[in-house]
Amino acid sequence: MAGANSTTIGYDASLQQCSSSIICSHESMAAFRKTMGGALWRVNMLVLVNAILAGVIVSIGAYAQRYRHQPFTRFIYLGASTLLLPITSYVVSTISTNSNHYTSSYESATMAASCRGGFHYFTAVSWAFLVQITMINTSVIVAVDEREGRNRGPPVQLLVQEHPITFRTLYLGVSAMGPITANIWPFYLELMLFAIICAKIVLKYYAFEKARRSLAFGRNPRLVSGYMEQEQVRRQPAAEAEPWVGDNVPPPPLLVMGEDGIHVENHPHGYAGFVNNDSGLVTFDKVWNLDNERADLCLSFALFKLLRCRFAGYKNANVTASTSAWTPNFFWKHFLLQSREGNHHARVFGVIADELSFIQDYYFSSLPVSYSKHWLPIVSVSISLLSITYCILHLISNRQDKIFGFFVFDDIPLFLLLALVMLAEVKYIASYICSNWTKVSLICYYIRHAYLQHYQRVQEWFGILLQCKWGLMKHWDEKIGQSSILVLHPRRTLLVLLRRLLGLPDLDRSVKLQEVVKVRIIATLRRNNHDGHQLSNGVIRSPRQGRAGEMFPSWAFSSNGTSETILTWHIATSILEMRHQYHHGQGGHGSSMFDLNCKTTATQLSQYCAYLMAWSPDLLPDDDEWSKRLYETVKKDAKRALAGRVVPGSLTPPMPEYEQVAQLLQSVDSEYDVLKNGARLGKQLVAEGEETAWVVLAEFWSEMILYIAPSGNIRGHLKAIARGGELITLLWAMLTHAGSLGY
């Protein structure tokens, strides 16, 4: 068929008598229209599919970046990106630049449809360009130390490696200039869009090259490692002469910003001989006297740089407690050992959560490289404003008249995509305004220019900018997954079935981490501290060494690994919770608030540990394959045992549900003794009484979560950060700075 055989814009159908004097009959004209209609609707459907694919790419790329690290969402995104190009190519190819007629012979008559397809061509290419803008915005650009991993370059490299659609899109854009030159307005719009894409690519490439060579970005872990080692050696004599006791723990001069102003020398063990050639260097001790919010944000940024050293494998950053390092001492004194009054636990969790947000931004977005030069964010925002301007001009521009076809398949999808891209660009601009990277830069600028501190209006503007927050940019939503071995009333909703079909975590629910749980974790961490400054031998004690170990025999603590102990106590906790529900269902007296807090702590952490075994066993001490197999086997055996349960409300009144469950678990044949030991332990907890039992369980689970947190699987925690964060990863980072590298 000729190039214009199936345009969505339609045809100015005029019958022509070619090489014949036969007048077209009604039958021949109807057949012609039927053929044209079929071709038209075929392309209309492809256009509609293309619009859906474009919406998927823009939505996932701009609004759900963390979900791109989930297998199913990543598959959808990759599939949409792959299908968009061939469909766009086919739609555009239906309009030929060499011919604008569709001809068909019927009963010795030749009929032709003339196509005015410039706008259709312009529309199809605009789709591809608009999607490409979003893909450039959301492409991950990482400038890292060689020991951290592979640098991921800007879109210029991604064109070849990951986004072949870009080259074809640019080709289509150039080709489109021919058909649309009849109307100069679409030509200028297309040229503007093409220029925006080129500007974004050039800016990303420049930012990446600057960041890759910068001591503050690409080469920062090596710099921080050498700097910390030199500072430790320099400060050790003063610390020995005047030990850091009581309140006499000075804030460490951790690097915050301005490392590019440092002159360094290469030595066999890395950078050394640090000389500050520029007053622009800002260290944490300079911002310590600011208000808590600003000081904490700068501390998070400095700790983020220390954590990068661990990701890179540098051991000279002195974040451990193997020596009298001043960083762990300060962290303990001013954060973990402060008064239990107030909401201090929220401050500790906030500092670490912000630190992990810097990690997530640095390794899984292109935002940080834009700060390699102070003017790059301004230029980037300006280009995004041009992109928004283009979308507005396109929306208000006049389109060509259409005689044959239906405008819904061209205009409405395009207008929806324009609106979606505008929102994506607004989000991109807001990510700069509300970003913690911008806030740290402003704080450091404020510190470096002391004269600004004398202007009240400037301080007010700084305060307003620092208060800018956006929920969509929050790294950790403070929710934890909950799974259970003992599912008495399984849910069979469509959402549950869909999650199972897609291979997503089979959560009983996802709950918000309660404040009482945070308080208990921090209190347990304080209790594990023996000498007032650092952990005993740099590790968290096992729950076997706590109150639970004193009250219960050794069979409650498996010698085969931590995973068996977790499941044993998880089953016991579930049985006690059944007992609690049965007691209150029978009109029992309410528990005190302290009991309810302990119950909340125990149940949330118990089900969270079960969730980790099911979906993140690599973050636990035992072998991940063994842990996952153990969980699946025990859960299958538990389901088989509970199948014989007598449902309450039957003709024969059963025994209390918790007693019935414990009895069934003890009688089931299983490969492991977990079910029997869990039921046995659950009975003993019930015998102890709820008030004592919940206190013991709260202590046990808070100690267990801290015991399993300091994993050596650094890459596993990095993957968890990419997915949006986990409680265990937050605790892992906290314990790293407290001096525990764990197992």
Secondary structure, DSSP 8 states (H G I E B T S, - for coil): --TTTT-SS-EEEE----S------HHHHHHHHHHHHHHHHHHHHHHHHHHHHHHHHHHHHHH-GGGGGSHHHHHHHHHHHHHHHHHHHHHHHTS-SS--EEEEEETTEEEEEEE--HHHHHHHHHHHHHHHHHHHHH---B---TTT---B--HHHHHHHT-THHHHHHHHHHHHHHHHTTSHHHHHHHHHHHHHHHHHHHHHHHHHHHHHH-TTTTTHHHHHHHHHHHHHHHHHHHHHHS---TT-------EEE-GGGEEEEEETTEEEEEEE-STT-EEHHHHTTS-HHHHHHHHHHHHHHHHHHHHHT---S--SSSS--HHHHHHIIIIISS-SSTTHHHHHHHHHHHHHHHHHHHHH-STGGGGGSTTHHHHHHHHHHHHHHHHHHHHHS-----SSS-GGGTHHHHHHHHHHHHHHHHHHHHHHHS-HHHHHHHHHHHHH-GGGGG-HHHHHHHHHHHT---GGG-S--SEEEE--S--SS----HHHHHHHHHT----SEEEE--HHHHHHHHHHHHHHBSSSSSBGGGS---GGGSHHHHHS-GGGS-SS-HHHHHHHHHHHHHHHHHHHHHHHHTT-----HHHHHHHHHHHHHHHHHHHHHHH-GGGSSS-HHHHHHHHHHHHHHHHHHHTT---TTSSS--S-HHHHHHHHHHHS--SSSHHHHHHHHHHHHHHH-HHHHHHHHHHHHHHHHHHHSS-S-HHHHHHHHHTT--HHHHHHHHHHHHT----
